[in-house]
Amino acid sequence: MYDLATVLLLALLAVYAFRFWQEKAREAPRNYDVFLSFRGGDTRTGFTDFLYNSLVAAGVRVFRDDDSLPVGKEIDPELLRAIRSCRIAIPIISEQYAQSKSCLRELTEIMECHRKQGQSVFPVFYKVNVYDVRHQLGNFKKALSEHERQCSSEELQKWVTSLFSVTWIRGWISYAIANGHEGELVKLVVAKVSSELKTTWIERLPLSPILASNYPIRSGCFGEKMLRHRDLVDGSTYERWEQALKEVGSYKGWVSEKIANGHEGVLVKQVVKEVSRLLKNAQTHDPPFPSTEY
């Protein structure tokens, strides 16, 4: 027996995930999997180069600005397109990162894509104190003070917000990984990226909900159980819940009570069979990536 909260959550996740992947499908084809944002003077020939080559060796398509743009060139439409088209962004926040307006603009675009498009962001805090990044202390405070004389207050505030926001995303702190041994840190990042990219076949699977027999979603008969939540959330949220339940009920799937008189074992076999059929279709698969656990 599923409770109402569980059904609501599953319905919301299913509908919004389906809409999200539909929007992604309409985007231009991706040329890169990962975008690296870094301060060249800090890490270009060291950690970033090590990470870049390790990702490429693992079969990952990586964009770094010194591959395609002249050194020192400000962020331009080509770079913005690269950020928006990548599945994963890895900002490597180092001591001098905030001294570069290009880096700060890249980070702002990355966080915008993370917020609006759900782009995965895996930050690496390279030899910096995360607290300093979050509250713009030390070199970060000094760099922003210098930019203040040359940039608008609106742009500066975007940079401050981006630096603050990225510190709340789970990533890696270099000195906390294997006592600062960068080889181990690179292995962790490559493993995480490979794992993330392996899951992309899910994007192409059609939505097939399993409807619990005690909640007739298609008929919309939730009555008092649904109304109990109306006072707990704002009106727009409640309307989205109702719409999500209606939409998920319109998709072809399985109604538990109609499968072998409610025998769940038969239902599970049918679901597994359908998923297996979809996975065997070679057109639904991404190129294979190395088998690495994270």
C-alpha positions in Angstrom: 0.0 0.0 0.0 1.4 3.4 -1.0 0.5 6.5 1.0 -0.6 9.6 -0.7 2.7 11.5 -0.1 4.6 8.7 -1.9 2.3 8.8 -4.9 2.5 12.5 -5.1 6.3 12.5 -5.0 6.5 9.7 -7.6 4.1 11.6 -9.9 5.9 14.9 -9.6 9.3 13.3 -10.3 8.0 11.4 -13.3 6.3 14.3 -14.9 9.0 16.9 -14.3 11.7 14.4 -15.3 9.8 13.7 -18.6 9.4 17.4 -19.3 13.1 18.0 -18.5 14.4 15.3 -20.9 12.0 16.5 -23.6 13.5 19.9 -23.4 17.0 18.5 -23.5 16.1 16.4 -26.6 15.3 19.6 -28.5 18.8 21.1 -27.8 21.6 21.1 -30.3 23.8 18.0 -30.3 26.5 18.1 -27.6 30.1 18.3 -28.8 31.5 17.9 -25.3 30.6 16.1 -22.1 32.6 18.2 -19.6 33.5 21.8 -19.3 36.6 22.7 -17.2 36.7 26.2 -15.7 40.1 27.1 -14.2 42.6 29.9 -13.6 45.4 29.2 -16.0 48.2 30.7 -13.9 47.3 28.4 -11.0 46.6 25.0 -12.5 46.9 25.0 -16.4 50.1 23.0 -16.6 49.6 21.1 -13.3 46.3 19.7 -11.9 44.1 20.9 -14.7 46.3 19.3 -17.3 46.5 16.1 -15.3 42.7 16.0 -14.9 42.1 16.9 -18.6 44.3 14.1 -19.9 42.9 11.6 -17.5 39.3 12.4 -18.5 40.2 12.2 -22.2 41.9 8.8 -21.6 38.7 7.6 -20.0 36.8 8.4 -23.2 35.3 11.7 -22.0 35.0 14.7 -24.4 36.4 17.7 -22.5 36.3 21.4 -23.3 38.9 23.7 -21.8 39.3 27.2 -23.1 42.9 26.8 -24.3 41.7 24.2 -26.7 39.5 26.5 -28.7 40.0 30.1 -27.7 43.0 32.4 -27.9 44.8 32.8 -24.6 43.5 35.7 -22.6 40.4 36.2 -24.7 37.3 37.3 -22.8 34.3 35.0 -22.6 32.4 35.0 -25.9 29.4 33.3 -27.5 31.5 30.2 -28.4 32.5 29.7 -24.8 28.9 30.3 -23.6 27.7 27.6 -26.0 30.3 25.2 -24.8 29.2 25.7 -21.2 25.5 25.3 -22.0 26.0 22.2 -24.1 28.1 20.2 -21.7 26.5 17.7 -19.4 28.9 18.4 -16.6 30.8 21.5 -15.5 33.9 21.3 -13.3 35.0 24.6 -11.8 38.4 24.3 -10.4 38.4 27.1 -7.7 42.0 28.0 -6.9 43.6 31.0 -5.1 43.7 33.3 -8.1 40.5 32.1 -9.7 38.6 35.3 -8.8 41.3 37.5 -10.2 40.1 36.5 -13.7 36.9 38.1 -14.9 36.6 35.4 -17.5 36.6 32.7 -14.8 34.0 34.5 -12.8 31.8 34.9 -15.9 32.2 31.2 -16.6 31.2 30.3 -13.1 28.2 32.6 -13.3 27.0 30.9 -16.5 27.7 27.5 -15.0 25.6 28.2 -11.9 22.9 29.6 -14.1 22.8 26.4 -16.2 22.8 24.4 -13.0 19.8 26.3 -11.7 17.8 26.4 -14.8 18.8 23.3 -16.8 19.9 20.9 -14.0 23.4 20.8 -15.3 25.7 18.7 -13.1 28.4 20.7 -11.3 31.3 19.0 -9.6 33.5 21.7 -8.0 37.1 21.2 -7.0 38.4 23.5 -4.3 42.1 23.4 -5.2 44.3 24.5 -2.3 41.8 27.0 -1.0 39.7 27.3 2.1 36.0 26.8 1.2 35.0 29.3 3.9 37.1 32.0 2.1 35.4 31.2 -1.2 31.9 31.3 0.3 32.4 34.6 2.2 34.9 36.2 -0.3 37.8 36.5 2.1 41.5 36.7 1.5 42.5 36.7 -2.2 38.8 36.4 -3.2 38.0 39.7 -1.3 41.0 41.4 -2.8 40.2 40.3 -6.4 36.5 41.4 -6.1 37.6 44.8 -4.7 39.8 45.3 -7.8 37.0 44.3 -10.1 34.6 46.7 -8.4 36.3 49.7 -10.1 35.9 48.2 -13.5 32.6 46.3 -13.5 29.0 47.1 -12.8 27.5 46.5 -9.4 25.0 44.1 -11.0 27.7 41.9 -12.5 29.8 42.0 -9.3 26.8 40.8 -7.3 26.3 37.9 -9.8 29.9 36.9 -9.2 29.5 37.1 -5.4 26.3 35.0 -5.6 28.0 32.4 -7.8 31.0 32.0 -5.5 28.7 31.6 -2.6 26.4 29.1 -4.3 29.1 26.8 -5.7 30.4 26.2 -2.2 27.1 24.5 -1.3 27.5 21.9 -4.0 29.2 18.7 -3.0 32.6 18.5 -4.6 36.2 17.9 -3.6 38.6 19.8 -1.3 42.1 19.0 -2.6 44.0 19.0 0.7 41.4 16.7 2.2 41.8 13.9 -0.4 44.6 11.4 0.5 46.6 14.1 2.3 46.7 16.3 -0.8 47.9 13.6 -3.3 46.5 14.9 -6.5 46.6 11.6 -8.3 43.9 10.2 -5.9 41.8 13.3 -6.4 42.0 13.0 -10.2 40.9 9.3 -9.9 37.9 10.3 -7.9 36.8 13.0 -10.3 37.2 10.8 -13.3 35.3 8.0 -11.6 32.4 10.4 -10.7 32.3 11.8 -14.2 32.3 8.4 -15.9 29.6 7.2 -13.5 27.4 10.2 -14.3 27.8 9.8 -18.0 26.9 6.1 -17.9 23.4 6.9 -16.6 22.4 9.0 -19.6 20.6 6.2 -21.4 17.7 6.8 -18.9 17.0 10.1 -20.8 15.7 8.0 -23.7 13.4 5.7 -21.8 9.7 6.4 -22.1 7.7 7.2 -19.0 5.8 4.1 -17.8 4.2 4.7 -14.5 3.0 2.0 -12.1 -0.3 3.0 -10.7 -1.3 1.7 -7.2 -4.7 0.1 -7.1 -5.8 2.1 -4.1 -5.2 5.4 -5.8 -7.2 5.7 -9.1 -5.1 8.5 -10.6 -6.9 8.6 -13.9 -10.2 9.3 -12.2 -8.8 11.9 -9.9 -10.6 10.6 -6.9 -8.3 11.7 -4.1 -11.1 13.6 -2.2 -10.2 14.5 1.4 -6.8 12.9 1.3 -5.7 15.3 -1.4 -7.4 18.3 0.3 -5.4 17.7 3.5 -2.3 19.0 1.8 -3.9 22.2 0.4 -3.3 24.2 3.6 0.3 23.0 3.9 1.5 24.4 0.6 0.9 27.5 -1.5 -1.8 27.5 -4.2 0.6 27.2 -7.2 2.4 24.2 -5.7 -1.0 22.5 -5.0 -2.1 23.1 -8.6 1.2 21.7 -9.9 0.6 18.5 -7.9 -2.9 18.1 -9.3 -1.6 18.7 -12.8 1.3 16.2 -12.3 -1.1 13.5 -11.1 -3.4 14.0 -14.1 -0.5 13.9 -16.5 1.2 10.8 -15.1 -2.2 9.1 -15.2 -2.4 9.7 -18.9 0.7 7.8 -19.8 0.7 4.1 -20.8 1.9 2.0 -17.9 0.7 -0.7 -15.5 -2.2 -0.7 -13.1 -1.3 -3.1 -10.4 -4.7 -4.6 -9.7 -5.2 -5.5 -13.3 -2.0 -7.6 -13.6 -2.6 -11.2 -12.7 -5.2 -10.3 -10.1 -2.8 -8.1 -8.2 0.1 -10.6 -8.0 3.1 -8.2 -7.7 5.6 -10.8 -8.9 4.0 -10.9 -12.3 4.0 -7.1 -12.4 7.7 -6.9 -11.6 8.5 -9.4 -14.4 6.6 -7.3 -16.9 8.4 -4.2 -15.9 11.8 -5.9 -16.0 11.0 -7.4 -19.4 10.0 -4.0 -20.9 13.1 -2.3 -19.5 15.3 -5.1 -20.8 13.7 -4.8 -24.2 14.4 -1.0 -24.3 18.0 -1.5 -23.2 18.7 -4.1 -25.9 17.9 -1.6 -28.5 21.3 -0.4 -29.6 20.0 3.0 -30.6 19.2 3.9 -27.0 22.7 3.4 -25.8 25.5 5.9 -25.3 29.1 5.0 -26.2 30.5 2.7 -23.5 32.6 4.3 -20.8 35.2 2.5 -18.6 33.8 0.5 -15.7 34.7 2.6 -12.7 32.9 2.7 -9.4 32.5 5.9 -7.4 
